[in-house]
């Protein structure tokens, strides 16, 4: 699994302070720690940064590239900042995050990605609201995103479709649809585009102590659907363990066997069954409850694990 480290994010007070103070060592230490933990790429999320983005993002690129060699992800809606970062980067092929199917983004961002030979994340979002159904999301990819990339001669191998992971808290019905969208996208085009998801989005607005289980369970289910990349926390050792268990099909424990079974059920377009789970094991029971929430079978509440 290709992990894009999510940790350098403007929403973090420490990151915001580090940017304000131009604290290069803070960001270098973060980048090294994430790469050593197994991150394949590092996301640099500076938010809109309308006034100073064209200065901040290239500064971050220069700072982080001094200590790591992995691809950097330019995560902002500020296109001037993205271009400045593209002109600055000197090591691995970067990733622009992101375009979508809205005209003002689709007509501009992919051309920048092509000009600077970057990979490009494309969200399955068009004008108006984010589509709920998997078919709608796939249609945006097949009818708008991919055709436009072909029109401008952008390599499909550098295109990364993101069908939008959204939170179980308030957007629960979107969660199973995203899984199905990932699955369908792997068969909807030849060659199939890469797929990506912002993993921790599934647990946004959820109590802090509950977030890891939601993230890890959803990760296994997305893997079953065939996802290629996730924006996630590489410092979550248990998340990485669950990924390893699935990838290596490690069935050395009862919990491991459940994770492999969950992956295989999703891959086979099936649902996890009660007989797959030892309900007397609290850890397995919590995974079962979480799967039911993610599949929109049980309404999410902050107390769902105690029910």
C-alpha positions in Angstrom: 0.0 0.0 0.0 1.3 3.4 -1.0 1.0 5.7 2.0 1.0 9.5 1.6 1.8 11.0 5.0 -0.9 13.3 6.1 0.8 14.9 9.1 2.0 18.2 7.6 -1.5 19.7 7.5 -2.4 23.4 8.1 -5.2 22.3 10.4 -2.6 21.3 13.0 -1.8 24.3 15.3 1.9 23.1 15.4 2.1 23.1 11.6 0.4 26.5 11.4 2.9 27.9 14.0 5.8 26.2 12.2 4.8 27.9 8.9 4.3 31.3 10.5 7.8 31.0 12.1 9.4 29.4 9.1 10.7 26.7 11.4 12.5 24.5 8.9 13.9 22.1 11.5 10.3 21.3 12.7 9.3 20.3 9.2 12.5 18.4 8.5 12.1 16.4 11.7 8.5 15.6 10.8 9.4 14.5 7.3 12.3 12.3 8.4 10.1 10.7 11.1 7.3 9.9 8.6 9.6 8.5 5.9 11.4 6.4 8.5 8.0 5.1 9.6 7.3 4.0 6.0 5.6 6.9 4.2 6.0 6.6 0.4 5.3 10.3 -0.1 4.8 13.4 2.1 1.7 15.6 1.7 2.3 19.4 2.2 -1.2 20.7 2.9 -1.1 24.5 3.3 -4.8 25.1 2.8 -5.9 27.9 0.4 -3.1 30.3 1.5 -4.3 32.9 -0.9 -1.9 35.6 0.0 1.4 33.9 0.8 1.0 30.4 -0.7 3.4 31.1 -3.6 6.1 31.7 -1.0 5.2 29.1 1.6 4.9 26.0 -0.5 8.2 26.4 -2.4 9.9 27.1 1.0 8.4 23.9 2.4 9.6 22.0 -0.7 13.2 23.3 -0.4 13.2 22.6 3.4 11.8 19.0 3.2 13.8 18.0 0.2 17.0 18.6 2.1 16.3 15.6 4.3 14.1 13.2 2.3 14.0 11.9 -1.2 10.3 10.7 -1.5 7.7 12.4 -3.7 6.1 15.5 -2.3 2.4 16.3 -2.6 1.3 19.9 -3.3 -2.0 20.1 -1.4 -3.6 23.5 -1.9 -6.3 25.1 -4.0 -3.8 28.0 -4.7 -2.6 27.3 -8.2 0.1 29.9 -8.1 1.5 28.2 -5.0 1.4 24.8 -6.9 3.3 26.3 -9.9 5.9 27.8 -7.6 6.4 24.5 -5.9 6.7 22.7 -9.3 9.4 25.1 -10.3 11.2 24.4 -7.0 11.1 20.7 -6.6 14.3 18.9 -7.6 14.0 15.3 -6.6 11.1 12.8 -7.1 8.2 13.3 -9.4 5.7 15.3 -7.3 1.9 14.9 -7.0 -0.6 17.8 -7.3 -3.6 17.4 -5.0 -5.9 18.2 -6.7 -8.2 18.9 -9.5 -11.9 18.0 -9.8 -14.5 18.2 -12.6 -15.5 21.7 -12.1 -14.7 23.8 -15.1 -12.5 26.3 -13.4 -10.3 23.6 -12.0 -10.4 21.1 -14.9 -9.3 23.8 -17.4 -6.3 24.9 -15.4 -4.8 22.4 -12.9 -4.2 19.5 -15.3 -2.3 21.8 -17.7 0.0 22.7 -14.9 0.5 19.0 -14.0 1.3 18.3 -17.7 3.7 21.2 -18.0 5.7 20.2 -15.0 5.4 16.4 -15.5 3.7 15.7 -12.1 1.2 13.1 -11.1 -2.3 14.5 -10.5 -5.1 13.6 -8.0 -8.5 14.2 -9.5 -11.6 14.2 -7.2 -14.9 12.8 -8.4 -16.6 16.1 -7.7 -18.4 18.3 -10.2 -20.6 21.4 -10.0 -22.9 21.4 -7.0 -22.9 18.8 -4.3 -20.6 15.8 -3.9 -22.4 12.8 -5.6 -23.6 10.2 -3.2 -23.8 7.1 -5.4 -20.8 5.2 -6.6 -22.2 5.2 -10.2 -22.3 9.0 -10.1 -18.7 9.2 -8.9 -17.5 6.8 -11.5 -19.4 8.6 -14.2 -17.6 11.9 -13.3 -14.3 10.0 -13.7 -15.3 8.3 -17.0 -17.2 11.2 -18.6 -15.3 14.2 -17.4 -11.9 13.6 -15.8 -10.4 10.9 -17.9 -11.6 12.3 -21.3 -10.2 15.7 -20.5 -6.8 14.1 -19.6 -6.8 12.3 -22.9 -7.8 15.5 -24.7 -4.7 17.3 -23.3 -2.5 14.3 -23.7 -2.0 13.8 -20.0 -0.6 10.3 -19.2 -3.4 8.2 -17.6 -0.6 6.4 -15.7 0.0 9.7 -13.8 -3.7 10.2 -13.0 -4.9 9.3 -9.5 -8.7 9.2 -9.1 -10.0 10.0 -5.7 -13.7 9.1 -5.1 -13.9 11.1 -1.9 -13.8 9.4 1.5 -16.3 11.3 3.8 -17.1 11.0 7.4 -19.4 8.5 9.1 -20.5 11.4 11.3 -23.0 13.2 9.1 -22.2 11.6 5.7 -22.6 7.9 6.6 -24.3 6.9 3.4 -21.3 8.0 1.4 -19.0 5.5 3.1 -20.0 2.2 1.3 -20.5 4.1 -2.0 -16.8 5.2 -1.9 -15.8 1.6 -1.5 -17.9 0.6 -4.5 -16.5 3.5 -6.5 -13.0 2.3 -5.9 -13.9 -1.2 -7.0 -15.7 -0.1 -10.2 -12.9 2.3 -11.2 -10.4 -0.6 -11.3 -12.5 -2.2 -14.1 -14.0 0.9 -15.9 -11.0 1.9 -18.0 -8.0 0.2 -19.6 -5.5 0.7 -18.3 -7.2 1.4 -15.0 -6.3 4.7 -13.3 -4.8 4.6 -9.8 -7.1 5.3 -7.0 -6.6 7.2 -3.8 -8.5 8.1 -0.6 -8.0 10.5 2.3 -8.4 7.7 4.9 -8.8 9.7 8.1 -11.7 11.7 6.5 -13.9 8.7 7.4 -13.5 9.5 11.1 -13.6 13.3 11.0 -15.8 14.8 13.7 -15.6 11.5 15.6 -14.3 11.4 19.2 -10.5 11.1 19.2 -10.3 7.7 20.9 -12.6 6.2 18.3 -10.9 7.4 15.2 -8.1 4.8 14.9 -10.5 1.8 14.7 -12.7 3.5 12.1 -9.6 4.4 10.0 -8.1 0.9 10.2 -11.3 -0.9 9.5 -12.1 1.3 6.5 -8.5 0.8 5.3 -9.0 -3.0 5.2 -12.3 -2.6 3.3 -10.8 -0.2 0.8 -7.9 -2.6 0.2 -10.5 -5.3 -0.5 -12.0 -3.0 -3.2 -8.5 -2.5 -4.7 -7.4 1.0 -3.6 -3.8 1.8 -4.6 -2.9 4.8 -2.3 -4.1 6.5 0.8 -3.4 9.7 2.6 -2.9 8.5 6.1 -0.8 8.6 9.2 2.3 6.5 8.8 3.0 6.9 12.6 -0.1 4.7 13.3 1.7 1.4 13.9 -1.5 -0.6 14.3 -2.7 0.7 11.0 0.5 -0.4 9.3 0.2 -3.8 11.1 -3.3 -4.3 9.7 -2.1 -3.4 6.2 0.8 -5.9 6.5 -1.5 -8.6 7.8 -3.7 -8.2 4.7 -0.9 -7.8 2.2 1.0 -10.8 3.6 -2.2 -12.8 4.4 -0.9 -13.4 7.9 -3.5 -15.6 9.6 -1.3 -16.3 12.6 -3.9 -15.0 15.1 -7.7 -14.9 15.4 -7.8 -11.2 14.9 -5.5 -11.5 11.8 -7.8 -14.1 10.3 -10.7 -11.7 10.8 -8.9 -8.9 9.0 -8.0 -11.2 6.0 -11.6 -12.4 6.0 -13.0 -8.9 5.9 -10.7 -8.0 3.0 -11.7 -11.1 1.1 -15.4 -10.5 1.7 -15.2 -7.0 0.2 -13.0 -8.3 -2.7 -15.7 -10.9 -3.4 -18.5 -8.2 -3.2 -19.8 -9.9 -0.1 -20.5 -8.6 3.4 -18.8 -9.8 6.6 -21.0 -12.4 8.3 -21.6 -13.0 12.0 -20.1 -16.4 11.7 -16.8 -14.8 10.6 -16.5 -13.1 14.0 -15.9 -14.4 17.5 -18.2 -12.0 19.3 -16.8 -13.1 22.7 -13.5 -11.3 21.7 -14.0 -7.6 22.3 -11.6 -6.6 19.6 -13.4 -8.7 17.0 -16.8 -7.5 18.2 -15.7 -3.9 17.8 -14.5 -4.5 14.2 -17.9 -6.1 13.5 -19.8 -3.1 14.9 -17.5 -0.7 12.9 -18.1 -2.6 9.6 -21.8 -2.3 10.2 -21.5 1.4 10.7 -19.3 1.9 7.6 -21.7 -0.1 5.5 -24.5 2.1 6.7 -26.3 -0.9 8.3 -26.3 0.7 11.8 -26.7 4.4 12.3 -23.5 6.0 13.6 -23.5 7.4 17.1 -20.6 8.3 19.3 -21.6 5.4 21.6 -21.9 2.7 18.9 -19.1 0.6 20.3 -21.0 0.4 23.6 -24.3 -0.8 22.2 
